[in-house]
């Protein structure tokens, strides 16, 4: 809703207006691109009058009679580039939207550039959008995708981290969470565990929310935001948890569809990148091997199959794809059968009465064609994605890992020794083995004795594992 409002020059879009939308250009940076791409498709952007969408730092031509909507982070280089656009008089008017709040000094830089370029009247609006988070599903968002290693577990837990670096990381996280609550129009009740990074985030966020509420005139939570947040008695609960409380889960091999796609395939911002295998035909000797095609698929909220099955165990998903395929084939056969009947020769009564009856059927069949085609597209998509996942499961014996780790984590008896699993050359990649051993190490009540540990280390080394994670976990434990 917030994005659509921004693309409509910060006025809520009117539902029933039949008029043409105002044609406009959208200019974003990488951050803006990540925020928009999981939510709005190119078609939806076009429906809202966006004819061109370009990256801020690409070479852009002047389009003098079109308004431009900017959606960027308020960084030095972005602002320099915007000032340059003003000087070059690229567009008719400028709507500047910042993903998180812009500082006073940077606003003055833009103002000076606008005065210098004699373009003050063309800067129509300057808005802080507070949209510095990426929404992937109706009820899931992540904080960042660009340079995400800056706010990762590793970044926070580095032994050599300086106080200033820690402050920067915390500020980044707090800024994104603050943006989230502004967009939601609600003030959370914050809970966190003490003495951890989570507490630092909580204290900073609390301070930022209070400072904002103190200024009654300019508070982001009053006035025409999406809901008059501060008067509602239902406040959301924000629980901040440090990853250290539960380190085993992210290492755990999974068994549901969405989690598997995320674990074994290249899956970012609801988009899967697959390399198509070049097929079984052998290349003649001396010829260059065929280049693999890369395919991208969007697994979005509009994909009904994905919405229904992303949380299902993988074997069920494979079955469902099969069922969908069969029902599609039945519908397709029906259309074909009707078409062949339509080619009836001769004028006898039977044929004519049959014809009128079938015409009605064919009409309904034809009208459901777009639906059929969409169904076919989704079936193909999930067949390809599921097949790719299945190849990983088979080649790495992921089902065995999943069951074994479940047993370790639920403290039940193991039917096969851990050493056998690690030294089995057919089961999994070195990384899989390392993950398995780390889960065992984290979950065990008392750490294995030094002699046992040496044995495990040797087996892991033989399997080609990098032992750095183990020494980290050992220290951590």
URWO-V191608 format. One record per pair of residues at least 4 apart in sequence whose C-alpha atoms are under 7 Angstrom apart, sorted by the first residue. I is the first residue (numbers start at 1). J is the second residue. Records with the same first field share a line. If there is no record, write none. Layout:
BEGIN
I->J, J
END
This chain:
BEGIN
1->5
2->6
3->7
4->8
5->9, 10, 11, 12, 13
6->10
8->12, 13
21->48, 49
22->49
23->49, 50, 51
24->49, 50, 51, 66, 67, 68
25->50, 51, 52, 53, 67, 68, 69
26->50, 52, 53, 54, 68, 69, 70
27->53, 54, 55, 56, 69, 70, 71
28->32, 33, 54, 55, 56, 70, 71, 72
29->33, 55, 56, 72
30->34
31->35, 72, 73, 146
32->36, 71, 72
33->37
34->134
35->133, 134
36->40
37->41
38->136, 269, 270
40->44, 45
41->45
42->46
43->47
44->48
45->49, 50
46->50, 51
62->90, 91
63->90, 91
64->90, 91, 92
65->91, 92
66->91, 92
67->91, 92, 93, 94
68->91, 93, 94, 95
69->94, 95, 96
70->95, 96, 97
71->96, 97, 98, 99
72->97, 98, 99
73->98, 99, 100
74->78, 79, 98, 102
75->79
76->80
77->81
78->82
79->83
80->84
81->85
82->86
83->87, 110, 113
84->88
85->89, 90
86->90, 114, 117, 119
87->117
92->122
93->122, 123, 124
94->122, 123, 124
95->123, 124, 125, 126
96->125, 126, 127
97->126, 127, 128, 129
98->102, 127, 128, 129
99->128, 129, 130, 131, 132
100->128, 129, 130, 131, 132
101->128, 130
102->106, 107, 128
103->107
104->108
105->109
106->110
107->111
108->112
109->113
110->114
111->115
112->116
113->117
114->118, 119, 120
115->119, 120
119->123
130->179, 182, 183
131->179, 180
132->176, 179
133->141, 142, 143, 144, 176, 180
134->141, 142, 143, 144
135->140, 141, 142
136->140, 141, 269, 270
137->141, 301
143->176
144->148
148->152
149->155
150->155, 169
151->155, 156, 169
152->156
153->157
154->158
156->166
161->165, 166
162->166
163->167
164->168
165->169
166->170
167->171
168->172
169->173
170->174, 201
171->175
172->176
173->177
174->178, 201, 204, 205
175->179
176->180
177->181
178->182, 205
179->183
180->184
181->185, 186, 187
182->186, 220, 221
185->221, 225, 226, 227, 228, 229
186->221, 229, 230, 235
187->229, 230, 235
188->235, 236, 237, 238
189->235, 236, 237, 238
190->202, 237, 238, 239
191->238, 239, 240
192->198, 199, 202, 239, 240, 241
193->198, 199, 241
194->199
195->199
196->200, 242
197->201, 242
198->202, 240, 241, 242
199->203
200->204
201->205
202->206
203->207
204->208
205->209
206->210
207->211
208->212
209->213
210->214
212->219
213->219
215->219
221->225, 228, 229, 230
222->228, 229
223->228
243->247
248->252, 439, 442
251->435, 439
252->405
253->401, 402
254->259, 260, 402
255->260, 313, 314, 402
256->260, 310, 311, 312, 313, 314
257->261, 310, 311, 312, 313, 314
258->262, 310, 311
259->263
260->264
261->265, 267, 389
262->266, 267
264->389, 392
266->272, 273
267->271, 272, 273
268->272
270->298, 299, 300
271->296, 297, 298, 299
272->296, 297, 298
273->294, 295, 296, 297
274->294, 295, 296
275->292, 293, 294, 295
276->292, 293, 294
277->292
278->290, 292
283->287, 289
297->381
299->303, 306
301->307
303->307
304->308
305->309
306->310
309->317
312->316, 317
313->317
314->318
315->319
316->320
317->321
318->322, 386
319->323
320->324
321->325, 379, 383
322->326
323->327
324->328, 379
325->329, 379
326->330
327->331
328->332
329->333
330->334
331->335
332->336
333->337
334->338
335->339, 365
336->340
337->341
338->342, 358, 362
339->343
342->355
347->351, 352
348->352
349->353
350->354
351->355
352->356
353->357
354->358
355->359
356->360
357->361
358->362
359->363
360->364
361->365
362->366
363->367
364->368
365->369
368->372
369->373
370->374
371->375
372->376
373->377
374->378
375->379
376->380
377->381
378->382
379->383
380->384
381->385
382->386
383->387
384->388
385->389
386->390
387->391
388->392
389->393
390->394
391->395
392->396
393->397, 398, 399
396->427, 428, 429
397->401, 427, 428
398->402
399->403
400->404
401->405
402->406
403->407
404->408
405->409, 436
406->410
407->411, 412, 413, 414
408->412, 440
409->443
416->420
417->421
418->422
419->423, 456
420->424
422->433, 459, 460
423->459, 463
428->432, 433
429->433
430->434, 463, 464, 465
431->435, 465
432->436
433->437
434->438, 465
435->439
436->440
437->441
438->442, 470
439->443
440->444
441->447
448->452, 453
449->453
450->454
451->455
452->456
453->457
454->458
455->459
456->460
457->461
458->462
459->463
460->464, 465
461->465
467->471
468->472
469->473
470->474
471->475
472->476
473->477
END
